[in-house]
Amino acid sequence: MIKTVDIQTSETREIYKYLSDAITPRPIAFVSTIDSKGNKNLSPFSFFNVFSINPPILVFSPVKRVRDNSSKDTLDNILETKECVISLVTKDMVQQVSLASCDFEKSINEFNKAGFTEIKSESVSPSRIKESPVNFECKVNEVISLGNQGGAGNLILCEVLKIHINKKIMDENNMLDPLKLNIVSRFGKNWYGATTKDSIFEITKPISKIGIGFDQLPKNIRNSNILTGNELAILASVEKIPEKKDFSLRDKKNTSEKHILAKDFLSKGQTENAWQILL
């Protein structure tokens, strides 16, 4: 059965719950801003991502409060100063980040309330966060209002001026190591996700080759009751069907047995062997 949510007849709070519960996991932007009077603010936003490389653009969206249609201090500060620092959130600091999300008065400095350490930025006025392993100093190029009612977002386009990375989270190739980074993501309700060895996996991107696709898989493979869509996609990512070679495991095996063996090979990353058992 399917539940259909009609936006025109649904309450804003209900729509928010479905969207925030469904669009997951979401990275978290921990945003440092300052107003024209020097009041500092820290606040997390999970409507966040990278949208461009040249120029380097990060985008996040503070949503107007549903209860009273008021805007958040982060948005007000950015409209005044056109600057911010966006920091990433790790599992080691996520409870502090949650505390910083409280609706403190505008004059309250969340660095102090949540126990974070300020570092003076080099190109912008808002402070960096020492506890975060990655800080992006940004100028704000544009703020796009997405509506006037409570729940409406404000798309903030931030051009990265400098990136500060703690070397402790880098690998031997001087690149970020996802396990050392220990980043957390936002799910719906009160749920967060941690980056663990069991929660991440690699898929080789088909950048330099064009796979044969599902439609070119032999019918007996494509219609398998054993191989999943993901497994068929691995087989369909080859540039051409391999030539059949001598393969002892193939002998005297029926179709189901071959597919079960292929499934095992694919789970081990042995695509060539999977193809050979199926040919």
C-alpha positions, 0 to 999 in steps of 0.5 A, a space after each residue: 500500500 502507498 501513502 500519498 501526501 498532498 502538499 496542498 492539503 497537508 500541514 507544514 509541520 507534517 510536511 516537514 516531518 516527512 521530508 526530514 525523515 525521508 531525505 537522509 542522511 544529510 550532512 550538517 553545517 555548523 555555521 559561525 556568524 557575527 552581526 554588525 554589533 559584534 554578537 556571535 552565533 553558532 548554529 547547525 543546519 542539515 539542509 546543506 551541501 556542496 554545489 560547485 567546485 569552480 567557484 567553490 560554493 557551499 549551500 545551506 538553508 535556514 528555515 523560518 520557524 513554523 510556529 511564528 514565521 520568525 527568522 534565525 539569527 544566522 540568517 539575520 547576521 548573514 544578511 548584515 555582514 555577508 560572511 560565515 564560517 561553515 564547520 563540519 560536525 564529528 561524533 566527538 562534538 555532536 552533543 555540543 552542537 545539539 546544545 548550540 541549536 537551542 534558541 538562545 537570545 541574540 546576545 548569547 554567544 553559543 561558543 561559550 554556551 556549548 563549550 567551543 573554542 574560537 579561532 580567529 579567521 584569516 579572511 572573514 570576521 566570524 570565528 572558526 571552531 577549533 573542535 571541528 576538523 574542517 572549517 570553511 571560511 566563506 563570503 556570501 554571494 547571494 541569499 535566495 528567499 524561497 517563501 514568506 511563510 513559516 517553514 520557508 527556506 532561505 538558500 545561502 550561497 557561500 563561496 569558500 575563500 579558505 579551507 582549514 583541515 586538521 592534518 590528523 584526519 588525512 591519509 598517507 596521500 594527504 587526502 581526507 580519510 572518512 574514518 578519521 574524519 568521523 563525521 556524523 549525519 542527520 536523520 529524521 526525528 532525534 536520529 543521527 548517523 555515524 561514519 564507521 567502517 561497517 557503514 561505508 563502502 566503495 563503488 568504482 565510478 564508471 567515469 572512463 568506461 561505458 557499461 553494457 547496461 541491463 538490456 545487454 545482459 543475457 536473458 538468463 542472467 537478467 531474469 535471475 531470481 537470485 541476483 539482486 539489482 545491485 549485483 546485476 548492475 555490477 555485471 552490467 557495468 563491464 564494457 563488454 561481456 567477457 570471453 568464456 574461459 575454462 572454469 572448473 567451477 562451472 562444470 555440472 552446475 545448474 543455473 541456480 547453483 551458478 547464480 549462487 556462486 556468482 553472487 558469492 564472487 560479487 560479494 568478494 569483488 570478483 566480478 570476472 569470476 562471477 561472469 565466468 561462472 555464469 557464461 
